[in-house]
Amino acid sequence: MTAAPERALDDPFGFDNTFAELPEAFYTRQAPVPVPKPELIRLNRPLAAHLGLDPDALVEPEAIEILAGNQVAQSSRPLAMVYAGHQFGVWVPRLGDGRAILLGERVDRDGRRRDVQLKGAGLTPYSRMADGRAVVGPVVREYLGSEAMAALGIPTTRALAALRTGQSVFRDSVKPGAILVRVAQSHVRVGTFEYFYSRGDRAALRTLADHVIARHYPHVADAENRYAALLEAVCERTAALIADWLLVGFIHGVMNTDNISLAGETIDYGPFGYLDTYHPATAYSSVDVYGRYAFNEQPRIGHWNLAQFAQTLLPLLADDEEAAIERARAALDAYAPAFEARYHAGLQRKIGLVAAQQGDTEFAFDLLQRMARGQADFTLTFRRLADVDFTEEGSMAPLRALFDDPAVIDEWLARWQERLAAEPRSAGERREAMRAVNPAYILRNHLAQRAVDAAERDGDFGVMEELLTVLASPFDDHPGMEHYARPPAPGEGVYRTFCGT
């Protein structure tokens, strides 16, 4: 274990440390490894304030030393968490935080406890053959990815800060080192439970489950079978999260069980991406060669991952194995209805329907099929659909222009006009409601790559800043920034994304 850096005299963080109070089987106490020349790339001031921190204090040299891992705050009890996982379906018995250090926890202004973690903080006992570091490009990409997701209203980890380290890191070539300061409701994963289940440690499983219930699901604490209720609650929250991903065209890219948060947040932004042209089997991740985690596979994989979680809870669900399995199956049965209810309702809102009628979901799926046939852009199709005004000649032209053959959408639009006649809202109300759920701006892959290239090659974070400006309010129009809403031009598309580890 690396020796702790000298402790700082001033502590602007005031960390709490409930996870560090769990038995040491859950982690290794580990200080970050110092870096040569830390420099702040960006501080997320609104998030800092929401965490009850003073943003001005966090840009002072003493705080930057803590954010870079060169000093340890007086209130911090830094540690690296242990977990296991199924990676692309293959069991790996021990993974853990190979380059991340949990500094401590803050209770935000909503009363919610949040982890503060350094990603790229150096070697830990779980680093295996890696170097424990991160580089500027993936740090910029995760900062953009998590903040874009948050602005879309989808549960996610957040980026509190990004820093350069003044250290060179070797990947495919020598790259500038960086650290991401990540905030999460917690970093407990399905893989955390798998680690202790694989070791037959029932006491640790109970301790971990009780910790997760107290922190994330207190409403199940008094249930007749609190662990079955926990499983059902996690299933429902995960189903809602994956439905939300699909509604904005998001592909996580690496839905291994060690990347699935028990808090129901989007976590571990690696080879993620958003759909440009809609095709349901799209898979961008360079390591997902068989499309296991393709766009349309995410709901199924979500259920598969939850089944692994359910297995870890069997020793807690009942003393009799058959009874435990029955309880697990009953809880897992909550997943599909929860996913379908959220996804179908979301699709109907995306096409402007609120007065539900039989066949509305099939009608929305028909649009998706036509988008696939017509090679239409996912995000812009729904956004331009919102702006269709059947009383205004030419209002359909921008939407029709997205399709290789505009005739593919014409018949659907005629039926949509008829269906809207049964809606209780005016055309103006419908338009505003659709614009509120159909973003104009997403973090398109080529834009993320542009920001990464500028940052890594030139140390230029201007593209990152401009992107953050539009992504912070993705449902609004941004005059002068329309180019960030456009799909990639020919030759500009990015169809392979990478982990960056």
N, C-alpha and C positions, 0 to 999 in steps of 0.2 A: 504494500500500500504506500502511496506517495505521501511524504511528510507534508503537513499542512503549511501553507505560507504563513508568514508573520501576520498576526491578527491586526486589523485596522482599529484605530482608536475611535473613529466616528462610525456610527451605524445608521444610515438613513432608511434601512429596510424594516427593522422590527419584525423579523420572521417568527412564525410559530412553527412547530415541528411535530405534528401528530404522527406522521408516518415513521419518523425516527424513534418514536416511543414504542413501536412494535418490536417484537423480538428480532435479534440481529440475523436470524435465518432469512429475513426478507431483504437484506441489503448488505452492502459492505460500506463501512464508513470510509469516505474517500474525498480528499480535498482536490479541487481542480489543479491542474498542472499549469504553473505560470507561463506567460507568453512574453516575448521580448518587448513589444512596443504597441500596446493596445490603443486603438483609436476608434471613437464612436462613429459609426456610419449613420445611424438613425436611432432616435428614441421615439417610441410611441407615446407621446405626451398624454393624449386622452386616456389611453389604457392605464398609464401610470397613475393618473389622477383617480381613475375608477378603482384602482387598487389601494387608494388612500395614501399614495406616495407623493412626494413633492417633486414634480418634474425638473424644477430648477436644480434641486439637490442632486439629481441623478446624472447631470452633465458635468458635475464637479469632478476633478481628478481622482478624489478618494473613492467616489462611487464607481467611476469607470474602472478602477483597479479591481473592485469587487465584481462588477459585471464581466470582466475579462478573466476572472479567476486568479488574479495575482494576489489578492487579499481575501480573507474570509471574514465576513461580517460577524460581529460579536454574537448576534442572535442566530447565526446559521449553524446547522449541524449537517454539513454536506455528506451526501451518500450516493452510491450507485445502486440501483434496484436490480434484483435478480428476477429472471423469468425464463420461460422456455417458449416453445411455439411450433406450430405447423407452418413451414415455409413452402408454399406451392404444394401443400398437401403432404410434405415430407416432415416427419417428426424430428425435431432438434431438441435434445433434452436440457440443454443449458444455453441461454443467450444472455440477456441482461443488458444493462446500460453500458455499451462498449465505448461510448464517447460522450455520455451525458452525465451530469451531476445535478442532483436535486439540492438546491440551496436551502429551501424551506417553503413555508406557506404564508400567504396573506389572506385575510378575510376582506373581501371587497365591499364596496358601498351598498351592494344588494344583500349583504350578509352571507355571501357564498365563499367558501374556502377555495383558494386557488394555489396550485403549485407554481413555484418559480424555479426553472431549470436552465442550466447552461448546456447547450448542445455544441459539441466540438471542444470540450473542456479537457481533453487529454486522456491518456491511457487509464483504464480501470481493470480490475480482475476479469472483466467480461469482454475485453477488447479482442480476444482471440488473435488473429493475424493482422488486425488493423492497427492504425496509428492513433486512434482516439481523437482525431482532429476533423474539422470541417473546412471547406473552402468558400471563398466569396460567392461564387456562382450559385450553388445550392442554398446558401444562406439567404441570398437575395430572393431566390425563387420561393423558398418556404415563407419568408416574410410576406411577399406579395400574395402567395396562395392562401395563407391563413387569414390575412386581413381582408382579402377579397371574399372569402367564404363568410367571414363574420358580417360583412356589410350586406351579404345576401340573406342574412338572418338564419343561417344554418349553423348548428352547434359545432364548435371548432376550438382547437387550441389557438392561442394568439401569439403574436410577436411583440414582446416588450421592447426589445432593442436588438440591433445588429452591430457587430464590431469587427474591425480588422485587427489582426493580431501582430502584424509585423513579421510573421513567420511564413516561410515557404513550405508548401505541402505538395507531395508528389501524388498525382493520380495518373492520368494518361500522359501528363506532362507536369512540369512544376507550376503550381498555382498559388495565388495569395491565400493565406489562411484567414479564417474568420470564426466567429462564435455567434450563435443565435441565442438570445435569452427568450425562452419559451414559457408561456403561461397556460396552465391546463386546470380543469376541475380536479383531475388527479392523473397519475400516470400508471394506474393499475390496469392491467390488460387481461384478456382471456388467457394469454400465455403465462401470466403470473399465477393464476389458479392451476394451470396445467403443470407448472413446475412442481408444486407441492403434491398434487394428485399423483404424479408419476413416481414420487418418492414415498407414497403411502402415508403421508403426514397429515392425518385427520385433524389433529389439534391445530396445525398451521392453517389448514383450510377453513376451519371454523373461525379462527382469529381473523383471517383475511376477509371472510364473508361478513363477519360482524362489523369490521372496519368499513367495508363498502356500503353496508346498509346504513350505518350511522352517518356516513359522509354524503351519500348520494340518494339513498332511498329510505329515509327515516319513516315514511308512511307505511312500510311493510314490517316494521319492527315488532308490532304486536299481532301480526297475522298468525293464524292457527299453525301454519308451517312457514316460518319466515324465510327459509331458504328456497322453497318452491315459489313463494311470492317474489323473492329477489330475482329468480330466473325469469319469471313471467314479466317483471318490470323491465329487466334488461332486454328481453326480447322485444317488448313494445317500443322501447326507446331506440333500439338499434334499427328496428323496422322503419320507424319514422325518419331516422337519419338517412338511411339508404334511399327511401322514397324521395326525400328532399334532394339528394344528389342527382337522381335521375331527372327531376323536374328542371334542373338547371344545366343538364348535360355534362355532369362531372364524372370523371373516371379516376378512382383512387389509384389504381395501377398495381398495388401490392397489398391485397387484403389478407395477409398472413395473420394467424391468430395473435401474434405478438404485436400487431399493429391495430388491434381492435380494442378500443377503450371501453371499460365497464361503465364509464360515465355517459356513454352515448355521444361522444364528440368525435369529429374528424381529427385524426391524429396521424403523425408521421407522413408528412408531405414529401414523397420521394418522386417516383416517375408519374406523378399525377398529370391530368390534362383535362381540357374541356373539348367537347365536340365542336368541330367546325361544320363541315358537311355531315348531315345526319346519316349514320349507318349504325344500326343497333349492335353489331358485332365489333365495333371499333375497339382496338386495344393499342395504346401508344407505347406502353412500357417495353423497353428494350430487353428486359429479362423475362417478360411474359410471352414466350415464343409460341405457346399453344392457346393463348387467349383465355386462360383460366379466369382472369379478372377483367375481361372485356366489359364494356358498358352494360350490355344486357344480361351479363352473368352475375352482376353484383347482388341482386336480391337472393339468388340461389346460394351464392357463397356466404352471404350474411347468415342464412339459415344453417349452412354447414358449420360455420365458425361457432354459432350458438349451440349447436349440438355438441361440439367439443367442450364448451363451457358447461353444458348440462351434465356431461359425463363426470366432470370434476366435482360436481355437487352431489353425486349419488351417495357418497358416504354420509352426507348431512341430511338427505331428504327422508330417509327411513332406514331402520336397522335391517329390514328384509329387502334383499336385492330386487326382487320382482316388484315390490311396492314402490321402491325408489325409482325404478325405471318407469313405472306407470305415472308417478308424479312428474317426472322429468318430461315425459311425452305430453302430458296434459299442459304443462307450462309452455313447452315449445309450440304447441298448437296455437298459442296467442300470436305467433310471429306473422303468419301469412295473412290473417284477417287485418292485423294492424297495418301491415305494409300496403295491402290492397286498398284499404279505406283511405289512407293518407295519399297514396299515389293517384288513385282514381279521382278523388276530390280535387287534388292539385291540378291534374290534367284538365278537368272541367273548368276550373277557375282560369287556367291559361287560355282557354278558348272563349272565355266570357260568359260561362253558364253558371247560374246560381240557383235557379228554380229547377231542381233535378227532375229529369224525366227518364223513363226507361229507354235504354239505348244510348244515353249520353256518353258513357265510357267507350262503347264501341265506336261511336262517332269520332271521339278524340283519337282513338287508335287508328282509325281510317286516315286521319290527317297524317299521323306519323308514317304510315305505310306510303302515303303519297309523297311525303318529304323524302323518304329513302329512294323511291323510284325516280323522283325529279332531281336528286342530288342537291337538295336545298339546305341552306345553312340553318342549323337548329335554333340558335338564339334569335337571329334576325327574322326567321319565319314567324315566330310568335310575337315579336315586337312589332313587326309591320302588319300583322293581322290585327293588332290592337288599333291601328290607325286607319283601317278600312272604314270608309263612310259610303254606304250604298246610295246616298243622295248626292254624292259629289263625283262627277265624272273624272276618271283617271286615278282615283284614290287607291285602286287595286294594283296599279302598275308596278310600284316598288316591290310589292309582295310577289307578283307573278314573275318579275324579273329574276327572282331567286331560283326558279325552277328551270331545268334544262329545257323542258317542254311545258310552257305555262298551261296547256290544256289539262295537265295532270291535276291542277288545283281548281280549275274553273267549276267543275261539277260539284265539288265539295263546297265551294263558296256559295253556290246557289242554294244548296241545302242548309248551309249555315245561316244564310239570310232568312230562310223560312223558320229555322229553329229559334233565332233571336226574336222573332215576332212574338213568341210565347214568353219572353222574359219580362219581368216587372220593371226593369230599369230602362232609362232613356239611353240613347246611343252615346251621349256624352258621359253618363255615369258608367256605362259598360266600358268605354274606352279608358277612363281613368283607372278603373279597377283592374283592367288587363295590364296597363302600364305599370301598376304597382306590384305585379307578380311576374312580369316578363322583363328581365333586365335588358338594357341596351348594351351594357358593358360587362364582359366577363374577362378573365385572365386567359386570353387566347395564347396558345403555345408559342406562336411566333413572336408575340409581344413579350412574353416572359423571357424568351431566348434573347431578344434584343436587349432587354435590361441586363441579363446575365453577361452577354458579350461586352457591353459597354463597361460594366463594373469590373469584370476580370481583365479585360484587355487594356482599358484606359483609366481605370479607377474613377470612372464617370458614373455617378448615381442619379443623373438628371432624368434618364428614362424611367428609372424606378420611382422617382418622386412624381413625375407626371402621371404614371400609371396609378399610383396610390391616390392621386387626386380624383381621378374618374372612378376608380374602383370603390372609393369610400362611399359614393352615392350612385350605385350602378343603375338605379331605376330612373334617374334624372337625365335630362338632356344637358350636354356640356358643349355649348357653342364654341367652335374652334378646335374641339377635341374629337370631332366625328371620326377621324381616321382610326382612333382606338376602338371604335365599334365595328369596323369593317373586317370581313374575313381576310385571310392572307391572299395576297396577289399570287398569280402563277409563279412558281419557283420560290415562293416565300414560306410555304407551309412547313411546319415541323411535325413529323409523324412518328418520331421516336423520341421518347423521354427517358431520362436516366435517374438512378437513385442518387448519385453524387456522393456515395459513401466511399 
